[in-house]
C-alpha cells in the first residue's frame, strides 16, 4: 500500500511539472493561452419603480 501511494505522489509531481512545462513551452508549438479580447456591449434595462 505504501508503494502505491509513493508512486501516486511521484505521478502527481511529474504531472505538475509537465503542466508547468507545457504552460511555458506551449506557445512555441502554437498553443495560444490568451483570453479572447473582443469587446461585448449589451444593453441593460433597469425596472426602477
MMTF fields as JSON, N, C-alpha, C and O atoms, coordinates in Angstrom:
{
  "mmtfVersion": "1.0.0",
  "mmtfProducer": "UNKNOWN",
  "numBonds": 195,
  "numAtoms": 196,
  "numGroups": 49,
  "numChains": 1,
  "numModels": 1,
  "chainsPerModel": [1],
  "groupsPerChain": [49],
  "chainIdList": ["A"],
  "bondAtomList": [4, 2, 8, 6, 12, 10, 16, 14, 20, 18, 24, 22, 28, 26, 32, 30, 36, 34, 40, 38, 44, 42, 48, 46, 52, 50, 56, 54, 60, 58, 64, 62, 68, 66, 72, 70, 76, 74, 80, 78, 84, 82, 88, 86, 92, 90, 96, 94, 100, 98, 104, 102, 108, 106, 112, 110, 116, 114, 120, 118, 124, 122, 128, 126, 132, 130, 136, 134, 140, 138, 144, 142, 148, 146, 152, 150, 156, 154, 160, 158, 164, 162, 168, 166, 172, 170, 176, 174, 180, 178, 184, 182, 188, 186, 192, 190],
  "bondOrderList": [1, 1, 1, 1, 1, 1, 1, 1, 1, 1, 1, 1, 1, 1, 1, 1, 1, 1, 1, 1, 1, 1, 1, 1, 1, 1, 1, 1, 1, 1, 1, 1, 1, 1, 1, 1, 1, 1, 1, 1, 1, 1, 1, 1, 1, 1, 1, 1],
  "groupList": [{"groupName": "UNK", "atomNameList": ["N", "CA", "C", "O"], "elementList": ["N", "C", "C", "O"], "formalChargeList": [0, 0, 0, 0], "bondAtomList": [1, 0, 2, 1, 3, 2], "bondOrderList": [1, 1, 2], "singleLetterCode": "X", "chemCompType": "L-PEPTIDE LINKING"}],
  "groupTypeList": [0, 0, 0, 0, 0, 0, 0, 0, 0, 0, 0, 0, 0, 0, 0, 0, 0, 0, 0, 0, 0, 0, 0, 0, 0, 0, 0, 0, 0, 0, 0, 0, 0, 0, 0, 0, 0, 0, 0, 0, 0, 0, 0, 0, 0, 0, 0, 0, 0],
  "groupIdList": [1, 2, 3, 4, 5, 6, 7, 8, 9, 10, 11, 12, 13, 14, 15, 16, 17, 18, 19, 20, 21, 22, 23, 24, 25, 26, 27, 28, 29, 30, 31, 32, 33, 34, 35, 36, 37, 38, 39, 40, 41, 42, 43, 44, 45, 46, 47, 48, 49],
  "secStructList": [7, 2, 2, 2, 2, 2, 2, 2, 2, 2, 2, 2, 2, 2, 2, 2, 2, 2, 2, 2, 2, 2, 2, 2, 2, 4, 4, 4, 4, 6, 7, 7, 7, 7, 7, 7, 7, 7, 7, 7, 7, 7, 7, 7, 7, 7, 7, 7, 7],
  "xCoordList": [0.83, 0.0, 0.871, 0.559, 1.962, 2.854, 3.507, 3.708, 3.839, 4.442, 3.464, 3.854, 2.208, 1.186, 1.056, 0.972, 1.038, 0.934, 2.179, 2.087, 3.334, 4.579, 4.549, 4.937, 4.091, 4.009, 2.981, 3.188, 1.888, 0.892, 1.438, 1.135, 2.23, 2.859, 3.851, 3.878, 4.658, 5.592, 4.841, 5.257, 3.75, 2.958, 2.354, 2.307, 1.898, 1.331, 2.401, 2.138, 3.606, 4.7, 5.087, 5.303, 5.177, 5.505, 4.419, 4.724, 3.162, 2.068, 2.125, 1.878, 2.444, 2.555, 3.713, 3.579, 4.847, 5.988, 5.636, 6.002, 4.938, 4.524, 3.565, 3.657, 2.649, 1.691, 2.393, 2.104, 3.311, 4.067, 4.954, 5.072, 5.561, 6.384, 5.558, 6.004, 4.381, 3.513, 3.072, 2.936, 2.848, 2.454, 3.574, 3.294, 4.831, 5.949, 6.305, 6.624, 6.258, 6.725, 5.587, 5.844, 4.353, 3.205, 3.122, 2.848, 3.349, 3.265, 4.273, 4.018, 5.398, 6.353, 5.809, 6.239, 4.861, 4.29, 2.905, 2.2, 2.498, 1.242, 0.07, -1.033, 0.252, -0.848, -0.984, -0.008, -2.182, -2.423, -3.279, -4.422, -2.732, -3.422, -4.074, -4.639, -4.006, -4.592, -6.112, -6.674, -6.754, -8.213, -8.616, -7.869, -9.782, -10.229, -10.423, -10.975, -9.97, -10.005, -11.021, -10.68, -12.235, -13.28, -14.176, -14.449, -14.622, -15.466, -16.915, -17.401, -17.595, -19.0, -19.833, -19.585, -20.82, -21.716, -23.14, -23.613, -23.818, -25.212, -26.003, -25.548, -27.169, -27.974, -28.574, -28.934, -28.668, -29.213, -30.46, -30.413, -31.572, -32.824, -33.078, -33.16, -33.201, -33.459, -34.924, -35.423, -35.603, -37.005, -37.103, -37.37, -36.886, -36.968, -38.334, -38.664, -39.125, -40.465, -40.482, -41.522],
  "yCoordList": [-1.192, 0.0, 1.251, 2.243, 1.188, 2.343, 2.616, 3.772, 1.552, 1.72, 2.375, 3.211, 1.999, 2.583, 4.083, 4.866, 4.477, 5.9, 6.643, 7.772, 6.02, 6.641, 6.869, 7.937, 5.871, 6.027, 7.079, 7.801, 7.176, 8.201, 9.602, 10.544, 9.738, 11.036, 11.389, 12.53, 10.435, 10.68, 11.063, 11.973, 10.384, 10.693, 12.089, 12.802, 12.483, 13.824, 14.898, 15.941, 14.646, 15.611, 15.72, 16.823, 14.601, 14.636, 15.329, 16.052, 15.124, 15.795, 17.301, 18.067, 17.736, 19.165, 19.781, 20.873, 19.087, 19.58, 19.636, 20.589, 18.634, 18.629, 19.753, 20.353, 20.046, 21.131, 22.487, 23.323, 22.703, 23.961, 24.052, 25.119, 22.959, 22.957, 23.248, 23.985, 22.69, 22.953, 24.409, 24.991, 25.003, 26.409, 27.304, 28.319, 26.949, 27.744, 27.435, 28.349, 26.178, 25.774, 25.746, 25.777, 25.69, 25.587, 26.65, 26.311, 27.936, 28.954, 28.756, 29.202, 28.107, 27.846, 26.827, 26.791, 25.997, 24.968, 25.33, 24.474, 26.592, 27.055, 27.101, 27.452, 26.771, 26.849, 28.292, 28.901, 28.838, 30.225, 30.229, 29.772, 30.742, 30.71, 32.038, 32.181, 33.017, 34.322, 34.257, 33.491, 35.061, 35.16, 35.973, 36.855, 35.692, 36.487, 37.941, 38.225, 38.845, 40.257, 41.031, 42.049, 40.565, 41.287, 41.984, 41.461, 43.17, 43.947, 43.519, 43.38, 43.312, 42.896, 43.989, 44.374, 44.485, 45.505, 44.976, 44.563, 44.992, 44.559, 45.619, 46.122, 45.966, 46.959, 46.372, 45.196, 47.217, 46.793, 47.623, 48.853, 46.946, 47.622, 47.467, 46.35, 48.597, 48.583, 48.908, 49.921, 48.065, 48.29, 48.965, 48.313, 50.265, 51.02, 51.671, 52.537, 51.271, 51.86, 52.873, 53.471],
  "zCoordList": [0.0, 0.0, 0.0, -0.66, 0.747, 0.821, -0.536, -0.906, -1.279, -2.601, -3.564, -4.379, -3.473, -4.348, -4.094, -5.04, -2.851, -2.51, -2.973, -3.456, -2.827, -3.271, -4.782, -5.255, -5.541, -6.991, -7.391, -8.366, -6.661, -6.953, -6.674, -7.407, -5.632, -5.34, -6.445, -6.904, -6.875, -7.974, -9.24, -9.955, -9.521, -10.709, -10.624, -11.626, -9.456, -9.281, -9.464, -10.064, -8.95, -9.112, -10.584, -11.085, -11.276, -12.701, -13.506, -14.455, -13.147, -13.841, -13.62, -14.552, -12.415, -12.132, -12.915, -13.466, -12.965, -13.739, -15.222, -15.911, -15.71, -17.113, -17.439, -18.51, -16.539, -16.765, -16.793, -17.65, -15.859, -15.848, -17.092, -17.696, -17.464, -18.682, -19.922, -20.801, -20.006, -21.155, -21.186, -22.262, -20.021, -19.972, -20.503, -21.142, -20.252, -20.735, -22.185, -22.945, -22.578, -23.901, -24.919, -26.123, -24.468, -25.365, -26.441, -27.593, -26.123, -27.184, -28.316, -29.434, -28.063, -29.139, -30.134, -31.287, -29.689, -30.552, -31.054, -31.588, -30.891, -31.457, -30.501, -30.92, -29.26, -28.294, -27.833, -27.395, -27.928, -27.543, -26.286, -26.307, -25.196, -23.908, -23.56, -22.475, -24.465, -24.176, -24.26, -25.042, -23.452, -23.488, -24.716, -25.14, -25.291, -26.428, -26.011, -24.948, -26.847, -26.481, -27.323, -27.926, -27.366, -28.068, -27.048, -25.968, -27.424, -26.528, -26.698, -27.821, -25.594, -25.619, -24.968, -23.825, -25.703, -25.157, -25.224, -26.283, -24.081, -24.021, -23.279, -22.251, -23.777, -23.08, -21.801, -21.741, -20.798, -19.519, -19.256, -19.279, -19.006, -18.705, -17.213, -16.703, -16.512, -15.078, -14.848, -15.338, -14.117, -13.789, -12.426, -11.416, -12.408, -11.165, -11.07, -11.88, -10.102, -9.949, -8.853, -8.581]
}
